[in-house]
Amino acid sequence: MFMNHQPVVGNWYMNKTGKLLKVKMLMYADTRPSSVVIEYLDGSRQIVDYTSWSCLELHRHAQEAAQFGVH
């Protein structure tokens, strides 16, 4: 079951297709979050609008990054 999680820098999430991604950074406009920088296991990064984050249908992944060989 997918839940709406707030993005937390350093946390791993799994999307509905089974891809793992990590929150690398939150970007702010004034004092409010505006975008989320995410990184996939292959090293590719994507910037997601903060309001679109909840549409990604993610769930928190409990595995440690070391298991995947990613820092």
PDB file of N, CA, C and O in Angstrom:
ATOM      1  N   MET A   1       0.838  -1.179   0.000  1.00  0.00           N
ATOM      2  CA  MET A   1       0.000   0.000   0.000  1.00  0.00           C
ATOM      3  C   MET A   1       0.880   1.238   0.000  1.00  0.00           C
ATOM      4  O   MET A   1       1.827   1.336   0.780  1.00  0.00           O
ATOM      5  N   PHE A   2       0.566   2.177  -0.872  1.00  0.00           N
ATOM      6  CA  PHE A   2       1.333   3.406  -0.968  1.00  0.00           C
ATOM      7  C   PHE A   2       0.729   4.451  -0.055  1.00  0.00           C
ATOM      8  O   PHE A   2      -0.490   4.554   0.085  1.00  0.00           O
ATOM      9  N   MET A   3       1.607   5.223   0.565  1.00  0.00           N
ATOM     10  CA  MET A   3       1.159   6.265   1.484  1.00  0.00           C
ATOM     11  C   MET A   3       1.829   7.569   1.099  1.00  0.00           C
ATOM     12  O   MET A   3       2.859   7.581   0.425  1.00  0.00           O
ATOM     13  N   ASN A   4       1.240   8.651   1.531  1.00  0.00           N
ATOM     14  CA  ASN A   4       1.803   9.967   1.297  1.00  0.00           C
ATOM     15  C   ASN A   4       2.822  10.266   2.398  1.00  0.00           C
ATOM     16  O   ASN A   4       2.443  10.537   3.538  1.00  0.00           O
ATOM     17  N   HIS A   5       4.096  10.218   2.065  1.00  0.00           N
ATOM     18  CA  HIS A   5       5.167  10.491   3.015  1.00  0.00           C
ATOM     19  C   HIS A   5       5.771  11.848   2.702  1.00  0.00           C
ATOM     20  O   HIS A   5       5.890  12.233   1.539  1.00  0.00           O
ATOM     21  N   GLN A   6       6.145  12.560   3.731  1.00  0.00           N
ATOM     22  CA  GLN A   6       6.901  13.785   3.529  1.00  0.00           C
ATOM     23  C   GLN A   6       8.316  13.382   3.132  1.00  0.00           C
ATOM     24  O   GLN A   6       8.858  12.429   3.692  1.00  0.00           O
ATOM     25  N   PRO A   7       8.923  14.082   2.182  1.00  0.00           N
ATOM     26  CA  PRO A   7      10.290  13.737   1.791  1.00  0.00           C
ATOM     27  C   PRO A   7      11.283  14.059   2.906  1.00  0.00           C
ATOM     28  O   PRO A   7      11.268  15.153   3.471  1.00  0.00           O
ATOM     29  N   VAL A   8      12.136  13.101   3.209  1.00  0.00           N
ATOM     30  CA  VAL A   8      13.162  13.276   4.236  1.00  0.00           C
ATOM     31  C   VAL A   8      14.509  13.016   3.579  1.00  0.00           C
ATOM     32  O   VAL A   8      14.732  11.939   3.027  1.00  0.00           O
ATOM     33  N   VAL A   9      15.405  13.990   3.633  1.00  0.00           N
ATOM     34  CA  VAL A   9      16.729  13.857   3.026  1.00  0.00           C
ATOM     35  C   VAL A   9      17.431  12.634   3.613  1.00  0.00           C
ATOM     36  O   VAL A   9      17.501  12.462   4.830  1.00  0.00           O
ATOM     37  N   GLY A  10      17.950  11.789   2.720  1.00  0.00           N
ATOM     38  CA  GLY A  10      18.657  10.580   3.129  1.00  0.00           C
ATOM     39  C   GLY A  10      17.789   9.343   3.180  1.00  0.00           C
ATOM     40  O   GLY A  10      18.314   8.231   3.221  1.00  0.00           O
ATOM     41  N   ASN A  11      16.477   9.501   3.180  1.00  0.00           N
ATOM     42  CA  ASN A  11      15.582   8.347   3.220  1.00  0.00           C
ATOM     43  C   ASN A  11      15.409   7.738   1.836  1.00  0.00           C
ATOM     44  O   ASN A  11      15.440   8.434   0.821  1.00  0.00           O
ATOM     45  N   TRP A  12      15.226   6.414   1.823  1.00  0.00           N
ATOM     46  CA  TRP A  12      14.966   5.667   0.595  1.00  0.00           C
ATOM     47  C   TRP A  12      13.479   5.387   0.481  1.00  0.00           C
ATOM     48  O   TRP A  12      12.800   5.141   1.478  1.00  0.00           O
ATOM     49  N   TYR A  13      12.979   5.428  -0.759  1.00  0.00           N
ATOM     50  CA  TYR A  13      11.573   5.164  -1.053  1.00  0.00           C
ATOM     51  C   TYR A  13      11.501   4.244  -2.263  1.00  0.00           C
ATOM     52  O   TYR A  13      12.436   4.184  -3.061  1.00  0.00           O
ATOM     53  N   MET A  14      10.389   3.527  -2.396  1.00  0.00           N
ATOM     54  CA  MET A  14      10.158   2.685  -3.560  1.00  0.00           C
ATOM     55  C   MET A  14       8.897   3.187  -4.256  1.00  0.00           C
ATOM     56  O   MET A  14       7.875   3.437  -3.616  1.00  0.00           O
ATOM     57  N   ASN A  15       8.987   3.330  -5.590  1.00  0.00           N
ATOM     58  CA  ASN A  15       7.814   3.782  -6.325  1.00  0.00           C
ATOM     59  C   ASN A  15       6.955   2.595  -6.739  1.00  0.00           C
ATOM     60  O   ASN A  15       7.302   1.447  -6.460  1.00  0.00           O
ATOM     61  N   LYS A  16       5.840   2.867  -7.402  1.00  0.00           N
ATOM     62  CA  LYS A  16       4.888   1.809  -7.729  1.00  0.00           C
ATOM     63  C   LYS A  16       5.418   0.803  -8.746  1.00  0.00           C
ATOM     64  O   LYS A  16       4.855  -0.283  -8.884  1.00  0.00           O
ATOM     65  N   THR A  17       6.497   1.145  -9.462  1.00  0.00           N
ATOM     66  CA  THR A  17       7.093   0.193 -10.401  1.00  0.00           C
ATOM     67  C   THR A  17       8.251  -0.579  -9.782  1.00  0.00           C
ATOM     68  O   THR A  17       8.889  -1.386 -10.457  1.00  0.00           O
ATOM     69  N   GLY A  18       8.528  -0.335  -8.500  1.00  0.00           N
ATOM     70  CA  GLY A  18       9.571  -1.068  -7.794  1.00  0.00           C
ATOM     71  C   GLY A  18      10.941  -0.420  -7.828  1.00  0.00           C
ATOM     72  O   GLY A  18      11.908  -1.009  -7.344  1.00  0.00           O
ATOM     73  N   LYS A  19      11.051   0.784  -8.391  1.00  0.00           N
ATOM     74  CA  LYS A  19      12.345   1.469  -8.424  1.00  0.00           C
ATOM     75  C   LYS A  19      12.615   2.142  -7.081  1.00  0.00           C
ATOM     76  O   LYS A  19      11.738   2.765  -6.482  1.00  0.00           O
ATOM     77  N   LEU A  20      13.866   1.992  -6.631  1.00  0.00           N
ATOM     78  CA  LEU A  20      14.288   2.662  -5.409  1.00  0.00           C
ATOM     79  C   LEU A  20      14.812   4.048  -5.736  1.00  0.00           C
ATOM     80  O   LEU A  20      15.468   4.259  -6.756  1.00  0.00           O
ATOM     81  N   LEU A  21      14.512   4.987  -4.852  1.00  0.00           N
ATOM     82  CA  LEU A  21      15.046   6.335  -5.003  1.00  0.00           C
ATOM     83  C   LEU A  21      15.333   6.911  -3.633  1.00  0.00           C
ATOM     84  O   LEU A  21      14.716   6.539  -2.634  1.00  0.00           O
ATOM     85  N   LYS A  22      16.281   7.823  -3.611  1.00  0.00           N
ATOM     86  CA  LYS A  22      16.707   8.449  -2.367  1.00  0.00           C
ATOM     87  C   LYS A  22      16.495   9.949  -2.476  1.00  0.00           C
ATOM     88  O   LYS A  22      16.759  10.546  -3.520  1.00  0.00           O
ATOM     89  N   VAL A  23      16.016  10.560  -1.392  1.00  0.00           N
ATOM     90  CA  VAL A  23      15.886  12.009  -1.360  1.00  0.00           C
ATOM     91  C   VAL A  23      17.264  12.586  -1.072  1.00  0.00           C
ATOM     92  O   VAL A  23      17.838  12.347  -0.010  1.00  0.00           O
ATOM     93  N   LYS A  24      17.792  13.347  -2.026  1.00  0.00           N
ATOM     94  CA  LYS A  24      19.129  13.928  -1.889  1.00  0.00           C
ATOM     95  C   LYS A  24      19.086  15.320  -1.283  1.00  0.00           C
ATOM     96  O   LYS A  24      19.978  15.703  -0.526  1.00  0.00           O
ATOM     97  N   MET A  25      18.026  16.092  -1.624  1.00  0.00           N
ATOM     98  CA  MET A  25      18.002  17.475  -1.172  1.00  0.00           C
ATOM     99  C   MET A  25      16.591  18.032  -1.293  1.00  0.00           C
ATOM    100  O   MET A  25      15.827  17.648  -2.178  1.00  0.00           O
ATOM    101  N   LEU A  26      16.267  18.934  -0.394  1.00  0.00           N
ATOM    102  CA  LEU A  26      15.044  19.725  -0.496  1.00  0.00           C
ATOM    103  C   LEU A  26      15.447  21.141  -0.876  1.00  0.00           C
ATOM    104  O   LEU A  26      16.395  21.693  -0.319  1.00  0.00           O
ATOM    105  N   MET A  27      14.736  21.721  -1.812  1.00  0.00           N
ATOM    106  CA  MET A  27      15.012  23.093  -2.227  1.00  0.00           C
ATOM    107  C   MET A  27      13.867  23.968  -1.727  1.00  0.00           C
ATOM    108  O   MET A  27      12.702  23.572  -1.768  1.00  0.00           O
ATOM    109  N   TYR A  28      14.214  25.148  -1.261  1.00  0.00           N
ATOM    110  CA  TYR A  28      13.237  26.033  -0.636  1.00  0.00           C
ATOM    111  C   TYR A  28      13.070  27.327  -1.422  1.00  0.00           C
ATOM    112  O   TYR A  28      14.011  27.832  -2.035  1.00  0.00           O
ATOM    113  N   ALA A  29      11.857  27.844  -1.387  1.00  0.00           N
ATOM    114  CA  ALA A  29      11.542  29.185  -1.880  1.00  0.00           C
ATOM    115  C   ALA A  29      11.003  29.928  -0.671  1.00  0.00           C
ATOM    116  O   ALA A  29      10.002  29.522  -0.082  1.00  0.00           O
ATOM    117  N   ASP A  30      11.656  30.997  -0.308  1.00  0.00           N
ATOM    118  CA  ASP A  30      11.376  31.687   0.958  1.00  0.00           C
ATOM    119  C   ASP A  30      11.664  30.685   2.076  1.00  0.00           C
ATOM    120  O   ASP A  30      12.803  30.239   2.217  1.00  0.00           O
ATOM    121  N   THR A  31      10.678  30.328   2.858  1.00  0.00           N
ATOM    122  CA  THR A  31      10.907  29.366   3.942  1.00  0.00           C
ATOM    123  C   THR A  31      10.123  28.076   3.740  1.00  0.00           C
ATOM    124  O   THR A  31      10.030  27.252   4.650  1.00  0.00           O
ATOM    125  N   ARG A  32       9.559  27.899   2.549  1.00  0.00           N
ATOM    126  CA  ARG A  32       8.743  26.718   2.276  1.00  0.00           C
ATOM    127  C   ARG A  32       9.433  25.820   1.250  1.00  0.00           C
ATOM    128  O   ARG A  32      10.062  26.317   0.315  1.00  0.00           O
ATOM    129  N   PRO A  33       9.319  24.502   1.418  1.00  0.00           N
ATOM    130  CA  PRO A  33       9.905  23.593   0.425  1.00  0.00           C
ATOM    131  C   PRO A  33       9.245  23.802  -0.937  1.00  0.00           C
ATOM    132  O   PRO A  33       8.024  23.926  -1.032  1.00  0.00           O
ATOM    133  N   SER A  34      10.062  23.839  -1.984  1.00  0.00           N
ATOM    134  CA  SER A  34       9.522  24.049  -3.329  1.00  0.00           C
ATOM    135  C   SER A  34       9.791  22.869  -4.256  1.00  0.00           C
ATOM    136  O   SER A  34       9.000  22.598  -5.159  1.00  0.00           O
ATOM    137  N   SER A  35      10.911  22.158  -4.039  1.00  0.00           N
ATOM    138  CA  SER A  35      11.279  21.032  -4.904  1.00  0.00           C
ATOM    139  C   SER A  35      12.033  19.984  -4.101  1.00  0.00           C
ATOM    140  O   SER A  35      12.599  20.261  -3.043  1.00  0.00           O
ATOM    141  N   VAL A  36      12.018  18.769  -4.644  1.00  0.00           N
ATOM    142  CA  VAL A  36      12.721  17.643  -4.035  1.00  0.00           C
ATOM    143  C   VAL A  36      13.676  17.077  -5.083  1.00  0.00           C
ATOM    144  O   VAL A  36      13.259  16.762  -6.198  1.00  0.00           O
ATOM    145  N   VAL A  37      14.947  16.947  -4.732  1.00  0.00           N
ATOM    146  CA  VAL A  37      15.924  16.319  -5.621  1.00  0.00           C
ATOM    147  C   VAL A  37      16.010  14.862  -5.217  1.00  0.00           C
ATOM    148  O   VAL A  37      16.345  14.539  -4.077  1.00  0.00           O
ATOM    149  N   ILE A  38      15.699  13.969  -6.175  1.00  0.00           N
ATOM    150  CA  ILE A  38      15.751  12.538  -5.901  1.00  0.00           C
ATOM    151  C   ILE A  38      16.824  11.894  -6.775  1.00  0.00           C
ATOM    152  O   ILE A  38      17.138  12.372  -7.865  1.00  0.00           O
ATOM    153  N   GLU A  39      17.374  10.795  -6.263  1.00  0.00           N
ATOM    154  CA  GLU A  39      18.401  10.064  -7.001  1.00  0.00           C
ATOM    155  C   GLU A  39      18.026   8.595  -7.042  1.00  0.00           C
ATOM    156  O   GLU A  39      17.657   8.005  -6.027  1.00  0.00           O
ATOM    157  N   TYR A  40      18.127   8.008  -8.238  1.00  0.00           N
ATOM    158  CA  TYR A  40      17.844   6.585  -8.427  1.00  0.00           C
ATOM    159  C   TYR A  40      19.130   5.779  -8.239  1.00  0.00           C
ATOM    160  O   TYR A  40      20.219   6.350  -8.182  1.00  0.00           O
ATOM    161  N   LEU A  41      19.008   4.469  -8.142  1.00  0.00           N
ATOM    162  CA  LEU A  41      20.162   3.598  -7.934  1.00  0.00           C
ATOM    163  C   LEU A  41      21.218   3.729  -9.023  1.00  0.00           C
ATOM    164  O   LEU A  41      22.404   3.532  -8.760  1.00  0.00           O
ATOM    165  N   ASP A  42      20.800   4.059 -10.246  1.00  0.00           N
ATOM    166  CA  ASP A  42      21.765   4.191 -11.342  1.00  0.00           C
ATOM    167  C   ASP A  42      22.512   5.521 -11.312  1.00  0.00           C
ATOM    168  O   ASP A  42      23.352   5.783 -12.173  1.00  0.00           O
ATOM    169  N   GLY A  43      22.209   6.359 -10.324  1.00  0.00           N
ATOM    170  CA  GLY A  43      22.888   7.642 -10.175  1.00  0.00           C
ATOM    171  C   GLY A  43      22.187   8.804 -10.845  1.00  0.00           C
ATOM    172  O   GLY A  43      22.580   9.953 -10.647  1.00  0.00           O
ATOM    173  N   SER A  44      21.161   8.535 -11.632  1.00  0.00           N
ATOM    174  CA  SER A  44      20.444   9.630 -12.283  1.00  0.00           C
ATOM    175  C   SER A  44      19.623  10.393 -11.246  1.00  0.00           C
ATOM    176  O   SER A  44      19.109   9.822 -10.285  1.00  0.00           O
ATOM    177  N   ARG A  45      19.518  11.681 -11.471  1.00  0.00           N
ATOM    178  CA  ARG A  45      18.791  12.549 -10.544  1.00  0.00           C
ATOM    179  C   ARG A  45      17.635  13.230 -11.252  1.00  0.00           C
ATOM    180  O   ARG A  45      17.647  13.427 -12.467  1.00  0.00           O
ATOM    181  N   GLN A  46      16.642  13.580 -10.461  1.00  0.00           N
ATOM    182  CA  GLN A  46      15.465  14.249 -10.983  1.00  0.00           C
ATOM    183  C   GLN A  46      14.995  15.258  -9.950  1.00  0.00           C
ATOM    184  O   GLN A  46      15.078  15.009  -8.747  1.00  0.00           O
ATOM    185  N   ILE A  47      14.501  16.396 -10.420  1.00  0.00           N
ATOM    186  CA  ILE A  47      13.924  17.395  -9.535  1.00  0.00           C
ATOM    187  C   ILE A  47      12.412  17.298  -9.678  1.00  0.00           C
ATOM    188  O   ILE A  47      11.867  17.383 -10.778  1.00  0.00           O
ATOM    189  N   VAL A  48      11.750  17.118  -8.542  1.00  0.00           N
ATOM    190  CA  VAL A  48      10.301  16.971  -8.515  1.00  0.00           C
ATOM    191  C   VAL A  48       9.715  18.148  -7.754  1.00  0.00           C
ATOM    192  O   VAL A  48      10.181  18.480  -6.664  1.00  0.00           O
ATOM    193  N   ASP A  49       8.704  18.776  -8.318  1.00  0.00           N
ATOM    194  CA  ASP A  49       8.004  19.852  -7.633  1.00  0.00           C
ATOM    195  C   ASP A  49       7.446  19.305  -6.315  1.00  0.00           C
ATOM    196  O   ASP A  49       6.930  18.188  -6.268  1.00  0.00           O
ATOM    197  N   TYR A  50       7.551  20.089  -5.264  1.00  0.00           N
ATOM    198  CA  TYR A  50       7.139  19.619  -3.941  1.00  0.00           C
ATOM    199  C   TYR A  50       5.677  19.191  -3.911  1.00  0.00           C
ATOM    200  O   TYR A  50       5.338  18.208  -3.254  1.00  0.00           O
ATOM    201  N   THR A  51       4.817  19.906  -4.605  1.00  0.00           N
ATOM    202  CA  THR A  51       3.400  19.543  -4.611  1.00  0.00           C
ATOM    203  C   THR A  51       3.151  18.261  -5.400  1.00  0.00           C
ATOM    204  O   THR A  51       2.144  17.590  -5.175  1.00  0.00           O
ATOM    205  N   SER A  52       4.047  17.910  -6.320  1.00  0.00           N
ATOM    206  CA  SER A  52       3.904  16.678  -7.096  1.00  0.00           C
ATOM    207  C   SER A  52       4.433  15.457  -6.352  1.00  0.00           C
ATOM    208  O   SER A  52       4.150  14.325  -6.744  1.00  0.00           O
ATOM    209  N   TRP A  53       5.191  15.672  -5.293  1.00  0.00           N
ATOM    210  CA  TRP A  53       5.777  14.584  -4.520  1.00  0.00           C
ATOM    211  C   TRP A  53       4.708  13.579  -4.090  1.00  0.00           C
ATOM    212  O   TRP A  53       4.918  12.370  -4.187  1.00  0.00           O
ATOM    213  N   SER A  54       3.568  14.072  -3.617  1.00  0.00           N
ATOM    214  CA  SER A  54       2.524  13.168  -3.126  1.00  0.00           C
ATOM    215  C   SER A  54       1.895  12.337  -4.239  1.00  0.00           C
ATOM    216  O   SER A  54       1.255  11.324  -3.957  1.00  0.00           O
ATOM    217  N   CYS A  55       2.061  12.738  -5.485  1.00  0.00           N
ATOM    218  CA  CYS A  55       1.505  11.990  -6.622  1.00  0.00           C
ATOM    219  C   CYS A  55       2.395  10.828  -7.055  1.00  0.00           C
ATOM    220  O   CYS A  55       1.996  10.037  -7.909  1.00  0.00           O
ATOM    221  N   LEU A  56       3.582  10.711  -6.486  1.00  0.00           N
ATOM    222  CA  LEU A  56       4.529   9.683  -6.905  1.00  0.00           C
ATOM    223  C   LEU A  56       4.183   8.288  -6.385  1.00  0.00           C
ATOM    224  O   LEU A  56       4.772   7.306  -6.837  1.00  0.00           O
ATOM    225  N   GLU A  57       3.254   8.181  -5.459  1.00  0.00           N
ATOM    226  CA  GLU A  57       2.846   6.892  -4.896  1.00  0.00           C
ATOM    227  C   GLU A  57       4.042   6.092  -4.395  1.00  0.00           C
ATOM    228  O   GLU A  57       4.337   5.007  -4.898  1.00  0.00           O
ATOM    229  N   LEU A  58       4.713   6.637  -3.412  1.00  0.00           N
ATOM    230  CA  LEU A  58       5.911   6.030  -2.844  1.00  0.00           C
ATOM    231  C   LEU A  58       5.609   5.395  -1.499  1.00  0.00           C
ATOM    232  O   LEU A  58       4.641   5.752  -0.828  1.00  0.00           O
ATOM    233  N   HIS A  59       6.452   4.450  -1.120  1.00  0.00           N
ATOM    234  CA  HIS A  59       6.439   4.003   0.264  1.00  0.00           C
ATOM    235  C   HIS A  59       7.871   3.963   0.758  1.00  0.00           C
ATOM    236  O   HIS A  59       8.809   3.732  -0.005  1.00  0.00           O
ATOM    237  N   ARG A  60       8.014   4.191   2.046  1.00  0.00           N
ATOM    238  CA  ARG A  60       9.331   4.238   2.682  1.00  0.00           C
ATOM    239  C   ARG A  60       9.971   2.870   2.575  1.00  0.00           C
ATOM    240  O   ARG A  60       9.331   1.853   2.845  1.00  0.00           O
ATOM    241  N   HIS A  61      11.224   2.846   2.184  1.00  0.00           N
ATOM    242  CA  HIS A  61      11.965   1.598   2.053  1.00  0.00           C
ATOM    243  C   HIS A  61      12.921   1.496   3.222  1.00  0.00           C
ATOM    244  O   HIS A  61      13.712   2.409   3.455  1.00  0.00           O
ATOM    245  N   ALA A  62      12.862   0.416   3.951  1.00  0.00           N
ATOM    246  CA  ALA A  62      13.620   0.270   5.191  1.00  0.00           C
ATOM    247  C   ALA A  62      15.053  -0.199   4.995  1.00  0.00           C
ATOM    248  O   ALA A  62      15.836  -0.150   5.944  1.00  0.00           O
ATOM    249  N   GLN A  63      15.425  -0.647   3.813  1.00  0.00           N
ATOM    250  CA  GLN A  63      16.777  -1.160   3.587  1.00  0.00           C
ATOM    251  C   GLN A  63      17.812  -0.039   3.671  1.00  0.00           C
ATOM    252  O   GLN A  63      17.535   1.110   3.330  1.00  0.00           O
ATOM    253  N   GLU A  64      18.967  -0.388   4.116  1.00  0.00           N
ATOM    254  CA  GLU A  64      20.076   0.567   4.173  1.00  0.00           C
ATOM    255  C   GLU A  64      20.727   0.722   2.797  1.00  0.00           C
ATOM    256  O   GLU A  64      20.776  -0.229   2.016  1.00  0.00           O
ATOM    257  N   ALA A  65      21.214   1.900   2.515  1.00  0.00           N
ATOM    258  CA  ALA A  65      21.845   2.184   1.224  1.00  0.00           C
ATOM    259  C   ALA A  65      23.076   1.313   0.998  1.00  0.00           C
ATOM    260  O   ALA A  65      23.384   0.978  -0.146  1.00  0.00           O
ATOM    261  N   ALA A  66      23.778   0.944   2.047  1.00  0.00           N
ATOM    262  CA  ALA A  66      24.988   0.135   1.910  1.00  0.00           C
ATOM    263  C   ALA A  66      24.700  -1.208   1.232  1.00  0.00           C
ATOM    264  O   ALA A  66      25.564  -1.767   0.557  1.00  0.00           O
ATOM    265  N   GLN A  67      23.490  -1.714   1.417  1.00  0.00           N
ATOM    266  CA  GLN A  67      23.128  -2.979   0.796  1.00  0.00           C
ATOM    267  C   GLN A  67      23.129  -2.858  -0.718  1.00  0.00           C
ATOM    268  O   GLN A  67      23.367  -3.843  -1.417  1.00  0.00           O
ATOM    269  N   PHE A  68      22.867  -1.664  -1.234  1.00  0.00           N
ATOM    270  CA  PHE A  68      22.793  -1.453  -2.658  1.00  0.00           C
ATOM    271  C   PHE A  68      24.097  -0.909  -3.236  1.00  0.00           C
ATOM    272  O   PHE A  68      24.213  -0.713  -4.446  1.00  0.00           O
ATOM    273  N   GLY A  69      25.078  -0.665  -2.365  1.00  0.00           N
ATOM    274  CA  GLY A  69      26.354  -0.132  -2.817  1.00  0.00           C
ATOM    275  C   GLY A  69      26.268   1.339  -3.202  1.00  0.00           C
ATOM    276  O   GLY A  69      27.056   1.821  -4.016  1.00  0.00           O
ATOM    277  N   VAL A  70      25.311   2.048  -2.617  1.00  0.00           N
ATOM    278  CA  VAL A  70      25.107   3.460  -2.929  1.00  0.00           C
ATOM    279  C   VAL A  70      25.300   4.267  -1.662  1.00  0.00           C
ATOM    280  O   VAL A  70      24.939   3.827  -0.570  1.00  0.00           O
ATOM    281  N   HIS A  71      25.872   5.452  -1.817  1.00  0.00           N
ATOM    282  CA  HIS A  71      26.096   6.325  -0.656  1.00  0.00           C
ATOM    283  C   HIS A  71      25.156   7.489  -0.663  1.00  0.00           C
ATOM    284  O   HIS A  71      25.203   8.326   0.239  1.00  0.00           O
TER     285      HIS A  71
END
